[in-house]
Protein backbone atom coordinates (compact mmCIF):
# COMPACT_ATOMS: atom_id res chain seq x y z
CA UNK A 1 0.00 0.00 0.00
CA UNK A 2 1.36 3.41 -0.96
CA UNK A 3 1.91 6.25 1.44
CA UNK A 4 -1.05 8.18 -0.01
CA UNK A 5 -3.38 5.21 0.54
CA UNK A 6 -2.21 4.81 4.14
CA UNK A 7 -2.78 8.50 4.81
CA UNK A 8 -6.27 8.35 3.32
CA UNK A 9 -7.18 5.27 5.40
CA UNK A 10 -5.96 6.98 8.56
CA UNK A 11 -8.03 10.11 7.85
CA UNK A 12 -11.15 8.03 7.03
CA UNK A 13 -10.78 6.04 10.28
CA UNK A 14 -10.32 9.24 12.26
CA UNK A 15 -13.33 11.00 10.71
CA UNK A 16 -15.79 8.18 9.77
CA UNK A 17 -18.86 10.43 9.51
CA UNK A 18 -17.36 13.23 7.42
CA UNK A 19 -18.25 13.75 3.77
CA UNK A 20 -15.80 13.31 0.91
CA UNK A 21 -15.37 17.03 0.24
CA UNK A 22 -14.49 17.75 3.87
CA UNK A 23 -12.05 14.82 3.91
CA UNK A 24 -10.41 16.21 0.78
CA UNK A 25 -9.94 19.62 2.38
CA UNK A 26 -8.40 18.01 5.47
CA UNK A 27 -5.92 16.11 3.31
CA UNK A 28 -4.91 19.27 1.43
CA UNK A 29 -4.46 21.21 4.69
CA UNK A 30 -2.38 18.49 6.36
CA UNK A 31 -0.43 17.23 3.34
CA UNK A 32 -0.24 20.08 0.80
CA UNK A 33 2.88 18.56 -0.74
CA UNK A 34 0.96 15.38 -1.67
CA UNK A 35 -2.52 16.55 -2.58
CA UNK A 36 -4.45 19.13 -4.50
CA UNK A 37 -8.17 19.33 -3.79
CA UNK A 38 -9.05 17.43 -6.99
CA UNK A 39 -6.35 14.81 -6.41
CA UNK A 40 -7.59 14.30 -2.85
CA UNK A 41 -11.24 13.91 -3.88
CA UNK A 42 -10.33 11.44 -6.61
CA UNK A 43 -8.15 9.40 -4.24
CA UNK A 44 -10.95 9.19 -1.67
CA UNK A 45 -13.45 8.07 -4.29
CA UNK A 46 -10.93 5.52 -5.52
CA UNK A 47 -10.48 4.07 -2.03
CA UNK A 48 -14.29 3.75 -1.66
CA UNK A 49 -14.61 2.01 -5.03
CA UNK A 50 -16.60 4.88 -6.51
CA UNK A 51 -14.59 5.42 -9.71
CA UNK A 52 -15.98 2.55 -11.74
CA UNK A 53 -16.02 -1.24 -11.83
CA UNK A 54 -12.57 -1.46 -13.45
CA UNK A 55 -10.92 0.34 -10.55
CA UNK A 56 -12.88 -1.67 -7.97
CA UNK A 57 -11.14 -4.79 -9.25
CA UNK A 58 -7.72 -3.20 -8.68
CA UNK A 59 -8.18 -2.02 -5.12
CA UNK A 60 -9.41 -3.44 -1.82
CA UNK A 61 -12.37 -1.16 -1.31
CA UNK A 62 -12.47 0.54 2.07
CA UNK A 63 -15.36 -0.65 4.21
CA UNK A 64 -16.10 2.31 6.41
CA UNK A 65 -19.35 3.80 7.58
CA UNK A 66 -21.27 5.67 4.94
CA UNK A 67 -20.95 9.39 5.46
CA UNK A 68 -24.12 10.43 7.27
CA UNK A 69 -23.92 12.68 10.28
CA UNK A 70 -27.50 11.82 11.42
CA UNK A 71 -27.18 8.02 11.25
CA UNK A 72 -30.74 7.55 9.92
CA UNK A 73 -32.07 4.44 8.18
CA UNK A 74 -33.39 4.84 4.62
CA UNK A 75 -36.79 6.52 4.39
CA UNK A 76 -39.90 4.50 3.58
CA UNK A 77 -41.52 4.96 0.17
CA UNK A 78 -45.30 4.73 0.58
CA UNK A 79 -46.22 5.15 -3.10
CA UNK A 80 -44.88 3.21 -6.06
CA UNK A 81 -43.16 4.98 -8.92
CA UNK A 82 -45.35 5.79 -11.94
CA UNK A 83 -45.90 3.01 -14.45
CA UNK A 84 -44.30 4.14 -17.73
CA UNK A 85 -45.93 3.00 -20.96
CA UNK A 86 -43.61 4.29 -23.68
CA UNK A 87 -44.05 1.76 -26.45
CA UNK A 88 -45.47 3.34 -29.64
CA UNK A 89 -49.07 2.38 -30.22
CA UNK A 90 -52.71 3.22 -29.55
CA UNK A 91 -54.51 3.04 -26.23
CA UNK A 92 -58.21 3.05 -25.43
CA UNK A 93 -58.72 4.82 -22.09
CA UNK A 94 -61.95 4.06 -20.22
CA UNK A 95 -63.07 4.95 -16.73
CA UNK A 96 -65.86 4.62 -14.17
CA UNK A 97 -67.91 1.63 -15.33
CA UNK A 98 -69.08 0.93 -11.78
CA UNK A 99 -70.10 -2.67 -12.51
CA UNK A 100 -72.92 -3.74 -11.94
CA UNK A 101 -74.27 -0.21 -12.52
CA UNK A 102 -72.64 -0.01 -15.95
CA UNK A 103 -74.25 1.20 -19.16
CA UNK A 104 -73.98 -1.66 -21.64
CA UNK A 105 -74.83 0.49 -24.68
CA UNK A 106 -72.07 3.00 -23.90
CA UNK A 107 -69.56 0.19 -23.30
CA UNK A 108 -70.44 -1.61 -26.52
CA UNK A 109 -70.17 1.67 -28.46
CA UNK A 110 -66.75 2.32 -26.95
CA UNK A 111 -65.43 -1.19 -27.66
CA UNK A 112 -66.80 -1.09 -31.21
CA UNK A 113 -64.82 2.13 -31.80
CA UNK A 114 -61.64 0.42 -30.56
CA UNK A 115 -62.19 -2.60 -32.80
CA UNK A 116 -62.88 -0.40 -35.85
CA UNK A 117 -59.69 1.62 -35.16
CA UNK A 118 -57.68 -1.57 -34.45
CA UNK A 119 -56.62 -0.35 -31.02
CA UNK A 120 -54.69 -3.14 -29.27
CA UNK A 121 -54.00 -1.66 -25.82
CA UNK A 122 -56.53 -0.88 -23.09
CA UNK A 123 -56.18 1.32 -20.00
CA UNK A 124 -58.98 0.84 -17.45
CA UNK A 125 -58.67 4.03 -15.43
CA UNK A 126 -60.33 3.11 -12.14
CA UNK A 127 -63.78 2.37 -10.69
CA UNK A 128 -64.41 -0.52 -13.06
CA UNK A 129 -66.30 -2.22 -10.22
CA UNK A 130 -68.51 -0.41 -7.70
CA UNK A 131 -68.12 -2.44 -4.46
CA UNK A 132 -71.41 -0.96 -3.25
CA UNK A 133 -71.61 -2.95 0.00
CA UNK A 134 -68.11 -1.82 1.04
CA UNK A 135 -69.14 1.85 1.02
CA UNK A 136 -68.74 3.98 4.15
CA UNK A 137 -72.17 5.48 3.44
CA UNK A 138 -75.50 3.93 4.38
CA UNK A 139 -76.14 1.06 1.95
CA UNK A 140 -79.25 -0.77 0.83
CA UNK A 141 -78.85 -4.44 1.88
CA UNK A 142 -80.95 -5.50 -1.11
CA UNK A 143 -78.38 -4.23 -3.61
CA UNK A 144 -75.75 -6.34 -5.37
CA UNK A 145 -73.26 -8.28 -3.23
CA UNK A 146 -69.45 -8.04 -3.62
CA UNK A 147 -69.27 -11.66 -4.82
CA UNK A 148 -71.78 -10.94 -7.57
CA UNK A 149 -69.89 -7.81 -8.62
CA UNK A 150 -66.60 -9.71 -8.76
CA UNK A 151 -68.12 -12.46 -10.88
CA UNK A 152 -69.48 -9.91 -13.37
CA UNK A 153 -66.11 -8.13 -13.41
CA UNK A 154 -64.16 -11.32 -14.18
CA UNK A 155 -66.52 -12.21 -17.03
CA UNK A 156 -66.08 -8.71 -18.43
CA UNK A 157 -62.29 -8.78 -18.15
CA UNK A 158 -62.11 -12.16 -19.88
CA UNK A 159 -64.16 -10.76 -22.78
CA UNK A 160 -61.83 -7.76 -23.00
CA UNK A 161 -58.82 -10.08 -23.34
CA UNK A 162 -60.37 -11.44 -26.53
CA UNK A 163 -60.71 -7.94 -28.01
CA UNK A 164 -57.41 -6.37 -26.94
CA UNK A 165 -54.36 -8.40 -27.94
CA UNK A 166 -51.83 -5.89 -26.63
CA UNK A 167 -51.38 -4.70 -23.05
CA UNK A 168 -54.24 -4.22 -20.58
CA UNK A 169 -53.69 -2.04 -17.52
CA UNK A 170 -56.11 -1.87 -14.58
CA UNK A 171 -55.87 1.20 -12.38
CA UNK A 172 -57.28 0.96 -8.84
CA UNK A 173 -59.83 3.73 -8.27
CA UNK A 174 -61.53 4.96 -5.13
CA UNK A 175 -64.33 2.38 -5.46
CA UNK A 176 -61.86 -0.53 -5.62
CA UNK A 177 -60.17 1.18 -2.68
CA UNK A 178 -63.32 0.49 -0.67
CA UNK A 179 -62.28 -3.17 -0.42
CA UNK A 180 -58.91 -2.46 1.19
CA UNK A 181 -60.41 0.17 3.47
CA UNK A 182 -63.02 -2.38 4.59
CA UNK A 183 -60.26 -4.90 5.39
CA UNK A 184 -58.25 -2.34 7.36
CA UNK A 185 -61.28 -1.37 9.44
CA UNK A 186 -63.09 -4.69 9.91
CA UNK A 187 -60.77 -7.56 8.99
CA UNK A 188 -57.26 -6.34 9.75
CA UNK A 189 -56.12 -9.86 10.64
CA UNK A 190 -56.09 -10.89 6.96
CA UNK A 191 -54.26 -7.78 5.71
CA UNK A 192 -50.98 -8.92 4.13
CA UNK A 193 -52.19 -12.43 3.26
CA UNK A 194 -51.57 -12.87 -0.46
CA UNK A 195 -54.98 -14.41 -1.24
CA UNK A 196 -56.69 -11.30 0.15
CA UNK A 197 -54.63 -8.79 -1.85
CA UNK A 198 -56.83 -6.68 -4.11
CA UNK A 199 -55.20 -7.70 -7.38
CA UNK A 200 -55.72 -11.35 -6.42
CA UNK A 201 -59.36 -10.76 -5.53
CA UNK A 202 -59.93 -9.00 -8.85
CA UNK A 203 -58.21 -11.85 -10.70
CA UNK A 204 -55.86 -9.58 -12.64
CA UNK A 205 -52.75 -11.76 -12.46
CA UNK A 206 -54.51 -14.82 -13.86
CA UNK A 207 -55.50 -12.78 -16.92
CA UNK A 208 -52.09 -11.16 -17.43
CA UNK A 209 -53.45 -7.70 -16.63
CA UNK A 210 -51.07 -5.14 -15.13
CA UNK A 211 -52.31 -3.55 -11.90
CA UNK A 212 -51.64 0.10 -11.01
CA UNK A 213 -52.18 0.69 -7.29
CA UNK A 214 -54.53 3.23 -5.79
CA UNK A 215 -52.16 6.14 -5.20
CA UNK A 216 -49.88 5.28 -8.12
CA UNK A 217 -50.34 6.84 -11.56
CA UNK A 218 -49.14 6.03 -15.07
CA UNK A 219 -47.38 7.93 -17.84
CA UNK A 220 -48.51 6.98 -21.34
CA UNK A 221 -45.85 8.46 -23.61
CA UNK A 222 -45.67 11.96 -22.12
CA UNK A 223 -49.26 12.02 -20.83
CA UNK A 224 -49.87 11.45 -17.10
CA UNK A 225 -52.95 9.34 -16.36
CA UNK A 226 -54.76 9.66 -13.02
CA UNK A 227 -58.06 8.31 -11.83
CA UNK A 228 -58.62 11.47 -9.78
CA UNK A 229 -58.94 10.41 -6.14
CA UNK A 230 -55.16 10.28 -5.69
CA UNK A 231 -54.75 14.00 -6.40
CA UNK A 232 -54.54 16.65 -3.64
CA UNK A 233 -57.80 17.61 -1.98
CA UNK A 234 -59.72 20.56 -3.31
CA UNK A 235 -61.02 19.14 -6.60
CA UNK A 236 -64.04 17.25 -5.35
CA UNK A 237 -66.55 18.82 -7.77
CA UNK A 238 -64.72 21.30 -9.99
CA UNK A 239 -66.54 23.10 -12.81
CA UNK A 240 -63.68 22.13 -15.12
CA UNK A 241 -61.85 19.00 -13.90
CA UNK A 242 -59.23 19.34 -16.65
CA UNK A 243 -58.29 22.83 -15.43
CA UNK A 244 -58.11 21.58 -11.85
CA UNK A 245 -55.90 18.72 -13.01
CA UNK A 246 -53.38 21.15 -14.50
CA UNK A 247 -53.52 23.35 -11.39
CA UNK A 248 -52.63 20.34 -9.22
CA UNK A 249 -50.00 18.73 -11.45
CA UNK A 250 -48.66 21.38 -13.84
CA UNK A 251 -48.31 18.82 -16.65
CA UNK A 252 -50.27 17.31 -19.51
CA UNK A 253 -52.60 14.59 -18.32
CA UNK A 254 -55.98 12.91 -18.26
CA UNK A 255 -58.30 12.15 -15.36
CA UNK A 256 -61.51 10.18 -14.84
CA UNK A 257 -63.53 10.12 -11.59
CA UNK A 258 -65.73 13.14 -12.37
CA UNK A 259 -67.90 11.42 -15.00
CA UNK A 260 -67.90 14.24 -17.55
CA UNK A 261 -65.71 15.61 -20.32
CA UNK A 262 -63.59 18.73 -20.11
CA UNK A 263 -60.42 20.16 -21.64
CA UNK A 264 -57.86 22.76 -20.59
CA UNK A 265 -54.93 24.19 -22.53
CA UNK A 266 -52.15 26.28 -20.99
CA UNK A 267 -48.90 27.64 -22.47
CA UNK A 268 -46.06 28.45 -20.07
CA UNK A 269 -45.11 32.11 -20.10
CA UNK A 270 -41.33 31.65 -20.21
CA UNK A 271 -40.61 28.33 -21.90
CA UNK A 272 -43.65 28.56 -24.23
CA UNK A 273 -44.41 24.87 -23.65
CA UNK A 274 -48.08 24.02 -24.16
CA UNK A 275 -49.86 21.59 -21.85
CA UNK A 276 -53.21 19.93 -22.47
CA UNK A 277 -55.29 18.27 -19.77
CA UNK A 278 -58.51 16.29 -20.13
CA UNK A 279 -61.25 14.65 -18.10
CA UNK A 280 -63.06 11.76 -19.74
CA UNK A 281 -66.67 10.66 -19.41
CA UNK A 282 -67.95 7.58 -17.59
CA UNK A 283 -69.40 4.28 -18.80
CA UNK A 284 -71.88 3.76 -15.95
CA UNK A 285 -75.57 4.67 -15.72
CA UNK A 286 -75.98 8.43 -15.79
CA UNK A 287 -78.54 8.39 -12.98
CA UNK A 288 -77.65 6.78 -9.65
CA UNK A 289 -79.38 6.84 -6.28
CA UNK A 290 -76.78 9.12 -4.71
CA UNK A 291 -76.85 11.53 -7.69
CA UNK A 292 -80.25 11.49 -9.44
CA UNK A 293 -79.62 14.92 -11.02
CA UNK A 294 -76.16 15.61 -12.43
CA UNK A 295 -74.18 16.76 -15.49
CA UNK A 296 -72.48 13.43 -16.24
CA UNK A 297 -71.89 12.12 -19.74
CA UNK A 298 -70.58 8.99 -21.36
CA UNK A 299 -67.18 9.01 -23.00
CA UNK A 300 -63.68 7.60 -23.42
CA UNK A 301 -60.22 8.62 -24.60
CA UNK A 302 -57.94 7.55 -27.44
CA UNK A 303 -54.20 7.99 -26.80
CA UNK A 304 -51.59 7.47 -29.52
CA UNK A 305 -47.91 7.25 -28.56
CA UNK A 306 -45.46 7.94 -31.40
CA UNK A 307 -41.84 6.83 -31.83
CA UNK A 308 -40.62 9.93 -29.94
CA UNK A 309 -42.76 9.02 -26.90
CA UNK A 310 -45.07 11.94 -27.53
CA UNK A 311 -48.78 11.38 -27.00
CA UNK A 312 -51.66 12.58 -29.09
CA UNK A 313 -54.95 12.41 -27.18
CA UNK A 314 -58.54 12.65 -28.37
CA UNK A 315 -61.51 12.94 -26.02
CA UNK A 316 -64.74 11.33 -27.22
CA UNK A 317 -68.36 11.80 -26.15
CA UNK A 318 -70.91 8.98 -26.48
CA UNK A 319 -74.38 10.39 -27.07
CA UNK A 320 -77.21 7.86 -27.45
CA UNK A 321 -74.89 5.24 -28.89
CA UNK A 322 -73.04 7.62 -31.24
CA UNK A 323 -69.39 8.62 -30.90
CA UNK A 324 -68.52 12.31 -31.22
CA UNK A 325 -65.00 13.75 -31.00
CA UNK A 326 -64.94 16.73 -28.64
CA UNK A 327 -61.30 17.80 -28.31
N, C-alpha and C positions, 0 to 999 in steps of 0.2 A: 504494500500500500504506500502510495506517495505521501510526501509531507502535506501537500494540499488536502488530500483526502482525510488524513488524520486530523488536521486542524478543523475541517468541516464537521467530522464526526464528534469532536470534542465540543464544538459550539452548539451542535444540535442536541447533544446530551445535556448540556448546561441550560439551554433554553428550549425545552421540548414543546412549549405552547406558543411559540413566537412564529409569526408568518415569514414566508420566504424573503420578502423585501427587507424586513427588519433584520433578519439574519445576514443578508447581503451587506447591509450598511455596517453591521457590527464587524464583519470580516474586513471590510475596507478600512475601518477606523483602526482596528488592531493590527492588521497586516497589510499596510498600503503598498509594501514592496512586492507583494504576491498577487494582489487582487485589484481589479477595477470593479466598479459596481456591476457591469454587465458580465464580467468574467465570474464574479462571485455568484450572481443569480443563476447563471448557466451551470456552474459546478454544483450548486445545491440541488437544482432540478435533476441533474445527472445522478447524484447520489440517491435521490428518491425514485429513480426510474421513470422520470416524467419527460424524457427527451426522445421517446420512441421505442418500439419493440427491439430494434437492432441494438441500441445501447443497453437495454435491460439484460440482454444476453451476455454482455461483456462485463457487467459489474454486479457485485452482490448488493442488491438494493437495500438501503437502510430501512429498518423496521422500527420507526419511532412513532410516537403519537401523532395523529393528524393535528395540524395546527388549528385549534379552536379554543379560544380563551374561555368560553362559557361551558364547555364540556356537555353539550346537549345531544340527545339522540336525534336521529333524523325525524323530521316532521311527518305527520300522517296525512296522506292524500285521501280526502273523502269522496272526490268525484273523479271518474275516469277521464282520460284524455279524449278529445273528440274523435269520432270515427271518421277517417278520411276516405272518401270514395272518389278517386281521381281518374279512374279508367274512362277513356272516351266512350260515349254511348248515351242512350236516352233513358230517362227515368220517369215513371208515372208516380206522382206524389199524391197520396190520398190521406184523409184524416177524419177522425170523429164519426165512425160508423155506429158505435154504441150498440153493437149486437146484444140483445135481440130486438132493439128498437131501430133497426136499420131501415133504409128506404131501398127496396130491391130494384125499383125502376132506375133510380139514380145510379146505383152500383152497376147495374147491367149496362147503362149508357156509358159510364166511365170505362168499364172494361172493354166494351165494343170499340171505343175510340182507341184504346191502347193496342188492340189486335189489328185494327185497320192501319195504324201508324207503325206497326211492327216494333213496338216498344218491348224490350226484353227484361228490363230491370224495374223493380217495384219497391217503393219506399212507403211503408205504412206508418204514418206520422202520429201515432198515439190514439188512445181511446177507441181502439177497434172493438173492444168488448166493454160493456157497461158496468158489470159487477154491482148491480142495483142493491142487492141485499147487504153488501159490505159498506154502504154509505153511512156517514156519520149523521145524516139527517133522518127524520122519521120515515120509515119505509112501510109500504103496504105488504103484509105477509103473503098476499095472494099473488104477487108478481113473480116473475121468473126466478128460479133458483140459480145459484152459481154453477152447479153441475150441469144444468141445462144450457146455460150460456157458454160454458166451456166446450160442450159437445157441439153446439152450433158453430163456434169459432173454429174448432179443429176441422170440421167438414168444409168450412169456407176456405181455410188456409190450404187444405189439400187440393181444392179446386183451383186455387190461384197458382199452385205449383205447376199445374198442367198448362196454364196460359203464359206464365212468365218463365222462360228457360234460362234467364240470366240470374242475377243476384236479387234476393228478397231480404229487405231489412225491416225489422219490427221495432219501432220505438215505443217505449213504455210511457204512457200518458198518465194524467192524474186519476183517471178511472181505473186503470190497471194498478195504480199505486194504492188504491183502496184495499187490495188484497194484503199487501205487505203491512199497511197500517193496521189492519184488522189483526194480523198475526202478532205484531208488536204489542198491541193493547190487550188481546184476549187469549193468545196462544203462544206466549213468548218462549215456552219450553221447546217448541219445534223450530224456532228461528235458527238458521245455520245448518239444518239437516237438508242434504242435497235434494231429496225427493220433494221438499216443500218450497224450494226456490221457485221464483215466479216463472222463469223461463222454462223450467221443467213442467210446471203446472200448465202452462200454455202450450206445451208440446213443440216448442220452436226447434230445439236441437234435433229431434227425430226427423224433422222436415228439412233440415239444412238451412234454416232461416237464421240470419244474424240478429242478435238482440242488442238494442241500444238502451242502456239503463235510464231510470227516471230523470236524473239530473244531468245526464250526459247529453251532448248534442252531436250532430254530424256535420261534415263539410262536404258537399257534393260539388266537386270542381273548386270554385271559389265562392260558393253560395252556402251560407250557414243555414242549417235546418233545425228549428226548434218546434216542440209541440206547443209550448206557451206557458205551461205552469212552472217551468224551471227558471223563468226570467224573474228579475227583481220585482217586488210588490209595487203596486201602483198602476198596473194595466189590467185591472179586473174586467172592466167594461168600457174600453176606450172607443171613441167615435170612429177613429181610424187606427185599427190594430197595427197596420203596416208602419204608420208614422211612429207609434209607440215603440215598435220593434227597433226602429233605427235609433230612437232616443236612448233606448236601453243598451244597445249593442254597438252602434256606430259603424256597422258594416252591412253589406248586402246579405239579405236572408229571407227566409220564408217561415211562416208560423201558421199553425192550425188553431185549435182550442176555442176560437171565438165564433166559429160557425158561419162566417160571412166574408165575402171578398173585399179586399182593399189593396191599394197600391200607394207607395210613397217614393219619390225620387228626390235626391239631395246631392248637390255638387259641392265639394269642399272648397272653401274660399281661397286657400293658398295653393294646395296641390292640384286643384281642378280635377279631382277624381270623383266620378259620379257613382253613387250607390243607389241601388233599387231594392226596396223591401216589399214583401207581399204577405197578405193573409189569404188562405184558401178556404173555400166553402166546406160544408160537412156532407156526409152521406147517410145521415140518420133522418128520422122523421122530423119535419120542421115544426111540429107541435108536440110538446111533451108536457107532462103534468106539472112540472116545476116552472115551465115557461110557456104558457098557452098563447101568449101574444109576444112576438119578437120580430126581429129583422133578419133572421137567418136565411141563408140560401145554400143550395147544393152547388158543389164545384170540386175541382181537382187541379193539380198543377202538372206541367210537362217541362222537365229539365233536360237540357242537352249539354253534355260536357264535350268540349272539343279537344284536339290534340295538345293544346296549350293550357289545358286545365281551366279554361274559362267556361262559364256556365251561362247559357241562354235560357231564360225562364218565361213560360207563358202561363197565364192564369185563366182558367176556363170556368164559365158558369153553366150549370145544367138547369134549363128551364123547361119543365113539362116534357122531359125526355129528349130535349134538343141541346146540343153543345154549342155554346157561343163563346168566342175568344174575347176577353175583356181587356187585358193588358199584359 
